């Protein structure tokens, strides 16, 4: 029989050794009857397999009896009794070891008893002193699942994907009717694609951004194999379909959400152009590297007037190296972004007009390990600032908007992580460039530093750092529209007066502030989102009064990435799910 387990199998070797030692000490017995000690003359059973009292024995396991002396083979087999009766195929390994092979198998779920009776005798004719008897229990056999596609817990499953479950033996097709259930209920067809593989095909596409649970019924009323075996219990597999997001606006006063566009994939962030004509979005793309964190998205532009959604170039935006709030030029005509990690394109800072060809304007130039990050326009659009990193230093550069005249104005050592998000912004009046850098005063935590855009760039200065002013410990900072205050996050959402350094706490959200704070155009409010962890959708959007007089939750809808205040009213642009706008 294929797959039969032998008494000499490797899987039982350690147990056999243990049993031999026990037998040598006189500890092995059948039904509590001790055997005579070795050397007394009568043959002795020194070991049996399966072990006395063992449970879960496979139906095709070969039993075995070991004696201390060569035995009369015919006499032993004649004295052998098995209860309940089953066909046997006794095989002698040598004169002292008898293998008892069931034919065709031990009955499932049965307690088997094997007895070597008094008629057994040694090769020299000495009979066994007393019968030796032991019992073991055979496990019940069940139909098993070998594989499922999508696998349990799969995410991003295509909306037209069937579900395939493969079993460990051929199925009885007459048992398929009513054997598959889907929750939430989805009508569909069940059929066999081969002897052992069941296929469920939904009559219509799965819903987007949804989780489904498919159950194959087990037990007597469920699916069965051709040999009659059923699943021991229901087989359940769950999966989530591809996340399709919605570009929408939420009314800050009422919480009402209005859909602007339905997107074919997950987006992370959207921001209005300064004049309100277009919206820039980052929509998820695949990238070569799988061992980096953050989110990669292609840059797209949406025109609300026409409904057109157009991709900008072939680049990929990494959320840790781009801030969508800085992407539009002040006149709303040009996009500025950092593109990285693509084997066929140089990493660097790019600019592009919607519908035009992207232009590389800044790169590491000589070292592929050096990356660009966080490019930002000056308020007048004549200059840009950006960061270079990759050598455990953060280099801050300023150049003209076409990339010429590049100057390093500051550099900061990096001790903790090169790849975490570090904000970089121009102040509204162009007086400062504000950056987030590791702060020795805070044990390496990020702090907001103010730089003079006209800094020396002299590496011996070192790197213009003498001109840097530490404003506060914090991150994810943004300037107020009038350039007098900065909102930031540490253990709370706070606003600091740039001139005096006085900070006001405006909110203490639970969880992680993953986006914001972002100022309303009138400078009276800041918006932010909170999430339990970096991978979860935010648990709603909050708006706090800039004077610290209160904060309220605008919506509990799940949201992702950067939000943007609308230039047309008290509304926020956001990415959410279809369910939130229905």
N, C-alpha and C positions, 0 to 999 in steps of 0.2 A: 504493500500500500504506500503510495507516494506520501512523503512527509512523515513516515512512521518514526516515532521516537524509540531508540534502542537503549537498553540498560547501560550500554557503554558510551552513550552520547556525552559530548562535552558539557552540555547544559546540566547533566546530572552528576558530573564528576565530583564536585566538591561535596555534594550531599552523600554520594557513595563513600567517599573517604571518611566522612563523619560517621556514617553508619558502620563502616568497618571497624573504626576505633571503638564505637559503642559495643559492637559485637565482641571485640577482643576483650572488653571489660565485663562481658556477660550481661549487657544492658538491653539487647534486642530480644523481644519476646513476641509471641503471637497470642492475642487474647489473654494476656497476663500469665501464660504458662511458660516458665523459664525452661530453657533447653539445658541438657547436661553439659558440663564443662568440656572443652576440647581435651581429648586425651582419655575420655572415659570409656571409649570403645564404640559407643553408639554414634551414628552420624549426627551432625549438628548443623542446623540452619544458621549460618553466620550473618546473612544479610538478605533483605528482600527489597524489591522495587516494584511499584511505588512504596513509600514508607508507610508503615502501619498508621491508619487514621488520616492519611493525606486526603485533602479535598481538591477539587478542580483538576482532576487528572484528565488529560486529553483522551478522546475516544480511541485514538490509534496508538496510545502508549503501550509498548511491550512491557509486560511484567517480567520479573526475574527472581530466581531463587538461587542463592549461593550456599554451597555446602562446604564443610571443612575437609572432606575426603572425596575421592572419586566415588561415583554412585553407579548403581545398576540402572541404566537409562530406562529400560523397559518397565522395571518395577516402579520407578518414580512416576513415570507418565501414567501408569495404571492406577497409582494411588492418588492422582491429582483430581481434585474436585473444585468446580467453580460454581458459585451461586450468585445471582441466577445463571442458568445455563447459557452458554454462548459458545459458538464455534471457536476452536483453538487450533493454533499451529505451533506446537512446541518445537523449539530449536535448541539443541545443545551447543553452547559455545565451546565447552570442553567437558570432561567427565564430571566436573564439580559445579558447573554453572548452567542452569536451564533458563532459557528465554521463553516466555509464554506470550504468544502473539494472538490477539483477538482476531476472529474472522467472522464478519468483515470488520467489526469494531465493538468496543464496549458500549452497552446501551446508555444513552444520555441520561444524566441526572440520577444515576442509579448507584446504590452502595453495593459494591462488589466484594465478595468474600472468596478467597482462595485458600484451599487446605491441601497440605501434603500429608496424606493419611499414613496409617500404621504399615501399610504394605510397602512403603518406600524402604529401600535398604542400600547399603554400600556395595561397591563392586566386590568386596570380600564376603558379602552375604550377611552382614550385621544389620538388623532392622533398626529403624529410627525408634527412639525411646518412647515418644508419644507424638500424636499428630501436631503439626504446626499450622496455625491458622492466622491469617491477617486480612484486614479489610481496608478499602479505600473508596472514595466517592468520585464518580466520573462527572465532569462538568457538562452542562447543557450547551448544545451548539446553537449559534445564532447566525443569521445573515449579518454581514458586516459591510460598512461603507469604506471603500478604498480611497475615494477622492471626490472632491466637489469643485465645480467651477461656475461662478466665482467662489472662492474659498470663504469660509466663515470669517466675518469681519472685514471683507473686502470693501474698499471705498473707490469712488470714481467709476462705478460700473456703467457701461454704455446703456442708453435708454432702450436700445433694441436687442440687448443681450439676452439669450435664453439661459436657463439654469440647468446644469448637467450634473447628475450624481451617478458615480460609478461604484458598483458593488463588488464584493469579492467572489461572486459566483453568478451563474446565469439566473435570470429572474423568470418567474411565472407570469406571463403577460396578462393572464386572466385576473390577477390581483391588483392591477394598476388603477382600476376605476375607483375614484374617491380616495386614493391613497395619498394624494398631494394637496396640501392646503397652503395658501399664501395669505399673510396678514401684513398690512391691510389687504382686504380681498381684491384679488386681481384675476379675472377670468383668463383661462388659458388652456392649452392642449398638452396632454401627457402622452409620450410615446417612447418606444425603445429605439435607440439608434444602433445598438448591437445587443448581444445576449445579456450583457450585464450593466448596460448604461441607460439610465432613464433621463429623458429630456423634457423640461417644462418650458413651453414657449408662450409668453403672454399674448393675448389676442390683440392688444394695443401696447404701445411703448410704456415702459415704466415711467412714473412721474419723476421729474428732476428734483435733485436735492432732497431725496426721500430715503428712508430706511425700510427694508422689507425683511420679513422672516418667512422662510419656506420650510414647511414641515412635511416629512415623509413618515406616514403613520407606521408604527411598529405593533408588535403583539399579534393576537389572533385575527384582528380585523384589518391588518395593514398589508403592506407589500410582502411577498414571500418569494423565496427562491424555488427553482424547479424541484429541488430535493425536499421541499416542504418547510424549510427553516424560515422563521420570521425574524425581523429586527427585535432585539431584546426590549427596546424602548423606542419612542419616536426619535427620528433623526431631525435635528433642527440646524439650519444654517441661516445666518443673517448677512446682509450686505447693504451698502448705501450707494445710490446712483450718483452720477456726475453732478457736481455742484454747479448749477446755473444761477447766476446772480442777476440782480436787477439794479440798474442805475435809477435812483429815485431822489426826491426831495422830501424832507420832513418839515412841516410847519412848526417852528419853535414854540409858538404860543398854544397850538391846539394838539400837537402830536400827530396830526394827520399825515399820511405818507402817500405821495403821488408818484407813480411810475413814469420815468422818462424814456427808458429803453430797456429791453430785455436782452441779456448778453448770453452768448453761446457757451461761456465758460466762467470760471471764477475770476472776478476782478478784485483788485486790492487798491482802492483809492481812486478818487476822482476830484478834479479841481477845475473851477471855472477860469476861463481867460479873463483878464482884467476888464474888458468891455462887456463880458457876458455873452459873446457870440458863440463860443465853442467850449467844449469840455475835454480835458486830457484825462485819459484813463490808463492804468496798467492792468493788462489782462494776462492771466497765467500762461506761461509757455514752458516747454521742456528744455532743460539745459544739460550739457554733458556731465557736469559734476553732480553727484548725489550725496556728497559728504559735507555740504555747506548748509548753514541755516539761513533763515530769511526767506523771502519770496521773490521769484523771478517772474517778470511779466513783460510782455511786449507793449510798446507804447502805441496807443491809439488815440484818435481824435474823433469826437462825436459832435455833429452839427444838429442841434435841436430843431432848427428851422426846416431842414431837409430830411432828417432821420438818418443821414449817412454816417457810417462808422468806418473810418479809414486807418490803416496801420501806418505808422511812421517808420520808414526804413526797415531793416532786418535786425535791429538791436534787441537786447534784453536788459531790462532794468532790474537791479537788485535793490530790494527795499533798504538794505543796510548802507547803500551807497548813493541813494537818491532821496530827495524830499520833493514830492510833487508840488508842494506849496511854492517852490522856487523855480518851477519848470517853465513858466510863461515869461516872456520878455515883458517889460512894462507896457508896451504898446499892443500886446496880445498877438503879435504877428509871428513870433519865432519861439521854438521850444529848445531848451537846454537840458542835456541829460548825460549821465555817465553810463557807458556801455562796457560790459566786461565779460570775461570767461566765454569767449567764443573762439574756436580753433581757426576760423576763417576770417576773422576781423580783428584789427588792433583794438586793444582796450584804450579807452580815453574819453575825453569830453567831446560831445557832438552837439551840433545845433542843426535845426531843420525847420523849414516852414511846412505847415500842413500841406500835403500833396507834393512837396518838393523832395529833393535828394539830400540826405543828411551829409553834413560836412564835418570831418574830424578837425577840431581846432586845438586840442591839447592832449598830450599823451606822456607816458613815462620816457619816451624817446629812445632810451638806451637799455632799459632793464625790464624784462617781461615780468619780474616779480613785483615791480612797483605799479600800483593801481591808482586810478583816479576816483574821487568820490565827492558827493555833496556839492556839485556846482551851483552857483547862485548868481543872479543878475544884480548889478548895481541899480539903484533907484532910477537913474537916468538911462539905463540900458547901454551905456558906453563901455562898461567894464564887466568882467566876471571875476569871481573868486572860486577857488576849489581847493581840494586837499589831495596830496599824494601820500601814499602809505605803502608799506610792504617791507620796510627795513627797520621796523620797530621804532619809527619816528613818524610823527604827523607833521607834514610840511604844508604850510598854507601859502598859496600862490595867488597873485593878482595879475591879470593881463587885460588887454583890450578885448572887446567882444568878439573879435575875429581870431583871438589866440595869440596875437603878436605882443611883443613887449612884456613877456612873462617875467615876473619878479617874485622871489620868495620873501615874504614879509615876516614869517615866524616859523618856528619849528618846536615841537614838544615831544619829549620821550614817551613811548608807550610801554607800559610794564605789564598790563593785565590782558588786554585783548585788542588785536588789530582790527577785528572784523565786526565789532559792535557799532551800532548806529551812533554817529557823532554829528550833532547839528552844526550848521554853518549858515549864517544869514548876514545880509547887509542891514544896517539900521535904516529906517525910512528916509532920513536926511542924508545918508551916505557918510556920516561921521565915523561910524565904527563898522568893523566886521566882528560879529560875535561868533565864538566857536565853543564847542564842548570838548574839553580835554581832561586827561587824568590829572588829578590834583594831589600833590604830595601832602598837603595839609589835611586831606580827607582820606588818607590811606589808599589812594589810587582811584577813589570814586570820581565821577565826572563833575566838573565845575564849569560854569559859564565864564569865559574870558572875553574881554573887549580888546580889540586890536585896532591900531591906526592903519587904514588902508595904504598909507604912504610910508609904512615901516621900512627899515633900512635894508632888510634882506641880507645883511652881512652875517655869514655863518659864525664868525668870531664874536658876535654880539651877545649871546649866541643866537643866531637866527632871528634877531629882532625881538627876542623875548623880553627885553627890558621895557619894551613899549606895551606889553600885555598887562591888562588890569583884571585881576580876579574879582568878579562881581559876586558870585554866590556858588555854593555847592548845588548842583542840579543838572537836569538834562531835559530834552525835548522842549527847548525854549522857543518863544516867538515874541516879536516886537509888537507893541501897541501901534495903532495907525499913526499916532502923533510922535512916535519915537521917544517918549519919555519913560516908558515902563517896559518890563519884560515879564511875561508869564512863563513859569517853568514848573517842573515836577521834582520833588525829592520824596519825602514821606507824605506829602500832601501836594495839592495844587496851590501855587502861591504866585503872587505878583510883587515884583520889586521895583522900586523907584530907582532909576539909573543914577540920578544925581546924588540922592541922599543915601542910597543903599538900604532904605527901610522896606521890609517885606511884609505883605499882608497875606494871611491864609484865606483862600476863597472856597476851598472844598477839601474834604478828607474822604475820598471814595474808598470802598472796599475793593480788594483785588488790585490788579495791575493796570495803571494808566498806560494804555498802549498807543493811543493817538491823542494829539493835543497837548496842551491847551492852545486853541486857535481863536484869535480875536475877531469879534464882529466888526463890520466896517465902521460902525459909529463909536467903537472903543468902549462900549458899555458892558459887554459880556465876553466871556471866554467859553468855548465849547471843548469837550473832551469825551473820550470813551473809556470804560473800564472793563477788564476781562479777568477771569480767574487765573489764566495762565497765558503764555505767549501764543499757544497753538489754537486756543478757543476763539470762537467768534465773540465779539464784545457783548456784554450784557446791557446793551442800550447806550444811548448818547445822553450826556448831561450838559446843562448850561448853567454857569455860575455868574453872578453879578461881579463885575470887576472891583467894586468897592467892598467886597466881602460880606455883603448883606444877605446872601443866601444862594443856594444851588438847588436845582430841580432836575429830575429826569424827564427828558423830552420824549423818549420812546424806549421800550424794552425789546424792540426788534433786533435780531442779530445783525451786526454790521462788521465790515472789514475795511481796514486801512484808512487812508487819509480822507477827511471830509473837507468841505469847502463852503464858506458862507456865500449865499447867493447875493449878487449885486442888485437884485430886484426886490428884495424884501427880507423879512425876518425868517429866512429858511436856510436849511443846511442841505448840501448835496451829499449823498451817501450811497454806499453799496449795501444791498440787503438781499433778502430772498423773496421769491414769488409769494410765499404765504404771508409775508408782512404787508403786501400791498393789495391783497384780495379782500 
